[in-house]
Amino acid sequence: MKKEHLILVTNDDSVNAKGIHALVEVAKQFGEVVVVAPDKPQSGMGHAITIHDPLRLKKTNLFENTNAYACSGTPVDCVKLAIYEVLNRKPDLILSGFNHGENSSTNVLYSGTMSAAIEGAMEGIPSIGFSLADYSADADFEPAKFYATKIVMQVLKSKMDKGICLNVNIPKLSITEIKGIKVCSQAHAFWADRFEKRLDQYGQPYFWLTGEFSDMDKRPDTDLHALKHGFVSVVPTQYDLTAYSSIEKYKSLEDESHS
């Protein structure tokens, strides 16, 4: 495949994370790579953008033979700045990750990794978010690199549907243990939140968000099911949150407005 593609790589774990360096190695196989990523961890930022503070962009030499910039903002800020201030044209592909920890099920709503990919989809750019189900700072990304290469190659060969990005999660297994790739639906699971109340040195209360992830979805075609059974999960994801199946149900509200 010719190295003619312009590829933007970003993440939410910062330019210093091992995961983004592994993803840059993958991206370099397919074209010119430019990195614009947060200068500090931005996990859980979702689709947040910076509007009350200035955004700062600083060139970094962390990536060998690659133009790279550390941004003071969120992952979505990074994508926006890259498209409109850093690159001379829209990239052919946006890759976000590798995230340290999975972004399956409803975690996609909180994920800075996936929000960067969704922002790319909103701009009409083929985009993929990659996550490895291993939170360790020194995680083994070799299996993730192997499967990311296969997926990127396929995406570049075939056109991605407009408004769609891919949410890819890789299980914490060796290459020989991973059974393959499953294209899935997003599982219906959620965090059972609770807050741990503590007191500071002045006797003032503060809270830590804790809780457990509850998977009540028993369908065999979900991302969580795929990961539990040793597969890489791929979920086509869209930013259009319209509940089309419910539009007719609420049409009566139009009549109420005239009564």
C-alpha positions in Angstrom: 0.0 0.0 0.0 1.4 3.4 -0.9 2.4 5.7 1.8 0.3 8.6 0.6 -2.2 9.0 3.5 -2.1 11.8 6.0 -2.9 10.3 9.4 -3.7 12.1 12.6 -3.0 10.2 15.9 -4.3 11.4 19.2 -5.4 9.9 22.6 -6.6 10.8 26.1 -3.7 9.3 28.1 -1.3 12.1 27.0 1.7 12.2 24.6 3.8 10.4 27.2 1.7 7.2 27.3 3.1 4.0 26.0 -0.2 3.3 24.1 0.0 6.3 21.7 3.6 5.5 20.9 2.5 1.9 19.9 -0.3 3.3 17.8 2.1 5.7 16.0 4.2 2.7 15.0 1.0 1.2 13.4 0.1 4.4 11.7 3.6 4.9 10.1 3.0 1.8 8.0 0.3 3.6 6.1 1.4 7.2 5.5 2.6 10.5 6.9 1.7 10.7 10.6 1.1 13.8 12.7 0.5 13.6 16.4 -1.6 16.1 18.4 -2.4 14.8 21.9 -3.0 16.1 25.4 0.0 17.2 27.4 -1.5 15.5 30.5 -4.0 12.6 31.1 -7.5 13.5 30.0 -9.3 10.2 30.7 -13.1 10.5 31.3 -13.4 13.9 29.6 -15.9 12.6 27.1 -16.6 15.2 24.3 -15.6 18.2 26.4 -14.0 21.2 24.8 -12.1 24.1 26.3 -13.9 27.4 26.2 -12.9 29.3 29.3 -9.1 28.9 29.1 -6.6 29.5 26.3 -5.4 26.4 24.4 -1.7 26.0 24.1 0.2 23.8 21.6 3.8 22.9 22.0 6.0 20.9 19.6 7.5 17.8 21.1 10.4 15.5 20.1 8.9 12.4 21.8 8.2 10.7 18.5 11.1 9.9 16.3 10.8 11.3 12.7 7.2 12.4 13.4 5.7 15.9 13.7 4.1 15.9 17.1 2.4 18.5 19.4 1.4 18.5 23.0 -1.9 20.3 23.6 -3.1 21.7 26.9 -6.7 20.8 26.1 -9.0 17.8 25.8 -8.8 15.0 23.1 -11.6 16.8 21.1 -9.6 20.0 21.4 -6.6 18.2 19.9 -8.6 17.0 16.9 -10.1 20.4 16.3 -6.7 22.2 16.5 -5.0 19.6 14.4 -7.6 19.9 11.6 -7.8 23.7 11.6 -4.4 24.9 12.8 -1.7 22.2 12.4 -2.5 20.3 9.2 -2.7 21.9 5.8 -5.8 19.7 4.9 -8.1 17.3 6.6 -6.4 14.0 7.4 -7.4 10.9 5.5 -7.7 9.0 8.8 -7.8 9.7 12.5 -6.6 7.1 15.0 -7.2 7.6 18.7 -5.5 5.4 21.4 -4.2 2.9 22.3 -6.1 3.6 25.4 -4.9 2.0 28.6 -8.1 0.2 29.6 -11.1 -0.8 27.6 -13.9 1.5 26.3 -16.6 -1.1 25.8 -20.4 -0.7 26.3 -21.6 2.6 27.7 -18.0 3.6 28.6 -17.9 5.1 25.1 -20.0 8.0 26.5 -17.3 9.0 28.9 -14.3 8.1 26.9 -11.9 10.8 25.7 -10.4 8.3 23.3 -13.7 7.6 21.6 -14.8 11.2 21.7 -11.7 12.1 19.6 -12.8 9.5 17.0 -16.4 10.7 17.1 -15.2 14.2 16.5 -13.4 12.9 13.4 -16.6 11.3 12.2 -18.4 14.6 12.7 -15.9 16.1 10.4 -16.5 13.4 7.8 -13.1 11.8 8.4 -12.7 8.0 8.8 -11.8 7.5 12.4 -11.0 4.6 14.8 -10.7 4.5 18.5 -8.5 1.7 19.9 -8.4 0.5 23.5 -6.6 -2.3 25.2 -8.2 -4.0 28.2 -5.1 -3.4 30.4 -4.8 -0.4 32.6 -1.1 -0.9 33.3 1.3 1.9 32.2 3.6 -0.8 30.9 1.0 -2.9 29.1 2.0 -5.2 26.3 0.7 -3.6 23.1 2.0 -6.1 20.6 -1.3 -7.9 20.2 -3.1 -4.5 19.9 -0.6 -3.4 17.2 -1.2 -6.6 15.2 -4.9 -6.3 15.1 -4.9 -2.5 14.7 -2.7 -3.0 11.6 -5.3 -5.5 10.1 -8.2 -3.1 10.9 -6.5 0.1 9.5 -5.5 -1.7 6.4 -9.2 -2.8 5.8 -10.6 0.7 6.6 -8.2 2.3 4.1 -9.1 -0.2 1.4 -12.9 0.4 1.8 -14.8 3.6 2.4 -16.2 4.1 5.8 -19.8 5.3 6.0 -20.3 9.0 6.7 -20.9 9.8 10.3 -19.5 6.5 11.5 -16.4 5.7 13.4 -15.1 2.4 14.9 -14.8 1.5 18.5 -12.2 -1.2 18.8 -11.4 -3.0 22.0 -8.6 -5.6 22.4 -8.7 -8.1 25.2 -5.7 -8.5 27.6 -4.4 -11.7 25.9 -1.5 -12.8 23.8 -1.7 -12.9 20.0 -2.0 -16.7 20.1 -4.8 -16.5 22.7 -6.9 -14.0 20.8 -9.5 -15.8 18.7 -10.0 -13.1 16.1 -12.3 -10.1 15.4 -16.0 -9.8 16.1 -18.1 -6.9 14.8 -20.6 -6.3 17.6 -23.3 -4.1 19.1 -22.7 -2.0 22.1 -23.6 -3.8 25.3 -26.3 -2.4 27.6 -24.2 -2.2 30.8 -23.6 0.6 33.2 -21.6 1.8 36.3 -23.3 1.2 39.6 -22.0 4.4 41.1 -21.3 5.2 44.7 -19.4 7.9 46.4 -16.9 7.4 49.2 -17.1 10.3 51.7 -13.9 11.4 53.4 -12.7 14.3 55.5 -9.7 16.5 54.7 -7.2 17.8 57.3 -9.6 20.6 58.1 -12.5 18.3 58.8 -14.2 19.3 55.5 -15.9 16.5 53.6 -14.9 15.5 50.1 -15.9 12.6 47.8 -14.3 9.9 45.6 -16.4 8.4 42.9 -16.2 4.6 43.0 -18.5 1.8 42.0 -18.8 -1.4 40.1 -19.4 -2.1 36.4 -22.6 -4.0 36.0 -23.2 -6.1 32.8 -26.8 -7.2 32.7 -26.8 -7.8 28.9 -26.8 -11.4 28.0 -27.0 -11.0 24.2 -24.2 -13.0 22.4 -23.5 -10.3 19.9 -22.2 -7.5 22.2 -18.7 -6.1 22.7 -18.5 -7.3 26.3 -19.4 -10.8 25.2 -16.8 -10.8 22.5 -14.1 -9.5 24.9 -15.0 -12.1 27.6 -14.7 -14.9 25.0 -11.3 -13.8 23.7 -12.2 -11.7 20.6 -11.3 -8.2 19.5 -14.6 -6.3 19.5 -15.4 -3.7 16.7 -18.5 -1.6 17.2 -19.5 0.8 14.4 -20.4 4.0 16.4 -22.3 7.1 15.4 -22.8 10.5 17.0 -26.4 10.8 15.9 -28.2 10.1 19.2 -31.7 10.4 17.8 -34.0 7.6 19.0 -35.7 7.1 15.6 -37.9 4.3 16.9 -39.6 6.7 19.3 -40.3 9.6 16.9 -43.8 8.5 16.1 -44.6 7.9 19.7 -44.0 11.5 20.6 -45.6 13.0 17.5 -48.7 13.7 19.7 -46.7 16.5 21.3 -47.0 18.5 18.0 -50.8 18.3 18.3 -50.6 19.4 22.0 -48.7 22.5 21.1 -51.7 23.8 19.0 -54.4 23.0 21.6 
